[in-house]
Amino acid sequence: FSLTLLMKHTDFLKLLLLVIFGITGAFGFPPWGLTPLTLIAVAGLGLIIASASPFRAAFHTWVMFSAQNFVALSWISEAFLVVYPEMGLIAFAPVFCLSAGLAIIPSLLIYAWGRLWPKNRTTLTASMLGLALFLSCAEWLTGHVLTGFPWAITALAASEIKLSQSAATFGAYGVGLLLLAP
C-alpha cells in the first residue's frame, strides 16, 4: 500500500466519504435524533467542496444528499413491502430515484455558490456561512417549488434539541439555517 496508490484513488475516497457523511447525516433526523451527526456531515461536505470547482462541488453535494435522502426516506419502501412483500430489494428503487432527484436542487444551488461566492477573498467561516445560506435556499426550493413537501430538511435534525423551540419565530427553514450557520 503506497502513497501514490492512495493519491490515484483520492476521488474515490472522497466519494466514499461523502456517502458515509450522507448516511450518518440522516441519523440526525427523527426517529434517531442524533443532531451532531448531521452537523458533522454538512461540515465534512463543506470542507470537501471548499476548494473544489463549482461542477465538482455540485457533484459532491449530489452524492452526499442522495445518500442522506436515501436513508432518511427509506420509510417509503415500507409501503411497497406491506402491499407487495415479494418485491424485496426492488422496493428501494423508487426511494433511490426520489433521493437522487431531490438531491439535484441542492447540487444546483451549490454550483451557483461555487460560481458566485468569492472563495479567494473570504475566510473559511464566511464561505461556510454562504454555504449554509445556499443550502437553506435549496431546502426552501425543494419544499415549495419541486414537491410542496419539505423532504428531509435540516430543521428535522434540531427536533431533539432546544433550538427547535425557535421554529415558532423563524420557521423550519430558519431553524435549518441557524443549525447550519457556523
PyMOL commands that set and color helices and strands:
alter all, ss='L'
color gray80, all
select helices_A, chain A and resi 3-8+10-26+35-49+54-72+75-83+85-102+104-116+119-121+124-146+154-158+162-180
alter helices_A, ss='H'
color red, helices_A
deselect
rebuild
show_as cartoon
